[in-house]
């Protein structure tokens, strides 16, 4: 059994010009040195505006995922909005880590579903959506589409 995806995330503080500028001024980043991650599950909890989503997005981008979500094979951009925080993170990986992965922002599920449909219109159409239950994510309830994303992706 492979190990955890990541052991920890370190902020390379010496590469940051100012902690007064976004995203370095938000609490989750300003006070970050190293975030140790549980091999099974880690929860980030805090008030709105404390930087949880900004930090998670930066970790995903640093790990090679598209900022808008999907597998590492997804490279679409509806509207670039990610910060450059990912450039200042050092990911401490497990040597025997899984090679798959998926990043999903709750607000970008629509964009991921749209990208899957676009990919299906290309050569070999239908193969991408087949990995997610064979039905457009837009033609399912929110819960059903999430179930298919979590249970079936093999890309």
Helices and strands as residue ranges (DSSP letters): E 6-11, G 13-15, H 27-30, E 34-36, H 52-62, G 85-88, E 89-93, G 106-108, H 109-120, H 127-130, G 137-139, H 142-152
